Amino acid sequence: MGMPIGQKIDGEALRDRRLAARKLLDEGVTQAEVSRRLKVSRQSVSRWADAPAKRLEEICRFGRKSTIDDRLLGRLRGALLAGAKRQGFAADVWTLPRVRNLIVKLGGPSFSTVHVWRLLGRMGFSPQRPTGRARERNEEAIAAWKTQEWPRIKKKP
């Protein structure tokens, strides 16, 4: 039965469901009936019946424990904001393999580039592309052209 497709798992809702099952069981309702009322498997109700009440009140975490702690994330954030050149790279552009190498250099585990992408998203970073501009670019000449030539060339004033 579990969660319907596309519905997120909410730890508090699951705890409330376990506690509701315990309350029904304490009132003398059979495990099969509790299973039908709460739309859960009979095995789950059986597990909850055998578990101590204190254990049912805990909100469980989903998934594996994180292999990177908050201290390392703080150091990673500082290193990323300082720039890639400061970390010894030739260009000041961060790529996923560079960030992965930086995490290992800071003492963290080696992640796949997909996980590095997720980690950066969780930290609030977004993909950016550097603007490609010529080194010979003359900003004053561009500004003068925009104010003098462009209005003259434009079809409508």
N, C-alpha and C positions, 0 to 999 in steps of 0.2 A: 504494500500500500504506500508507505513512505510519503514523500512530497510530490505534488503534481509537477509535471514537466514545466520548466520555466519559472517555478516559484522558488524564491530564495529561502534558505534555511535560517530560521530565527531562533537563537539559543533560548531566549526567554519564553517563546511560544512552546518550544519543545519541553522546557521545564514545567510550564503550566499544564501541559498535557500529561506529563508523568505524575504530577501532583493530583490532577483530577482523577487519574486512574487509581492512584493510591486511596483517595477518598472513597471512590466507588467500591473498591475492594474491602475497605474497612467497614462499609455499610452492609456488606454481605452479598454484593452482586458477584455473580460468577465471572471467571476470567473470560469466558467466551462472550458473555454479554458486554463486558467492558470493552473488549476488542471491537464488537459491532458498533457500540455507541460512539467510541472515539475514532473509529475507522483506522485502527492500527492492527498489526499482526498479533496473533495469539502468543507467539514467541516473545514479543516485546512485553506484553502484559505479564507473562510468566516471569520474565526477568525482573520487571519492576516489583512484582509481588515478593520476590526473594530478596530484593535489595533493601538495605536499611533506608529509612525515610530521609536521613541526612544526605545520603548519596544522591537521592532523587532531586534534592533541592539545588544541587550544584549545576551551574551553567557550563556546559562542556564546550571546549574549543573544537573547531573543525579543522581538519588538515594537519600536516606535520608542523612541529615547532620550527620557528624560524632559525636558520643557521647563522644569521647575522644579527648582532645585538645593536641596541640604540647608540652605544658609544662609537662603534665602528661606522654606523650610518652617519653620525655627526662628523666624524673625521672624513668620510667620503664626501659629504656635502661641502665641507670646507675646501677639500682638494679640487673638487669639480669647479667650484666658484673661483678658485685661484687661477685656473686656466690650465690648458694642456701643456703649454710651453714650460710653465713652472714645475711640471711633473717630469720634464725631461723629453717631451715629444717635440718633433721638428716644427709642426704647425699647431696653431692654437685652435684646433678643431677636435671635439670629442667624438669618437666613434664607439660603437658597442664593444669591439675587441679591446680598445684602449681602456675603457671603463672596467672591463673584466680584468685586464692586467693590473689596473690600479687597485682593485679590490684585493687581489692576491698579494700585491705589494704592501698593502696596509695590514695584511695579516688575516684576511678573510678567506672563505672557501672559493674554489673555482666554479663559477656558474656558467651555464650556457648563455649565449647571446640573447636568446629569447627571455630567459629569466632576468638578465641584466636590464632588458627593455622594460619588463614589468616592474622591477625594482625602482628604476628611474621614474617611471610613471607614478608609483606610490609615493616617491619623494617629492613629487610636484614638478619634475622637469619635463619639458616637452621637446619634440624634435625641432631643430632650427637649422637653417641652411645659411651659410655665410653669403653675403652679397658679392657677386662677382663683378668687380670694378677694376678698370685698368689703372696701373700705377701712374701713368702719365696723365691721368684725369686732371683737368684744370677747373676747379670749382668756380672761380671768378668768371671765366669765359662762359661756362654753362649758365650761371645766374644772369649774366648780361644778355645772352642769347634768348633766355626765357622772357626777360622783361622787354627787350627791344625787337628782336626778329620774330618771335612767335606770335605776338599780337598782330604784326603786319601781315603774316602769312595766313593766319586764321581766316576762314570764310566768314564767320559771324563775329561781330565785335563783342 
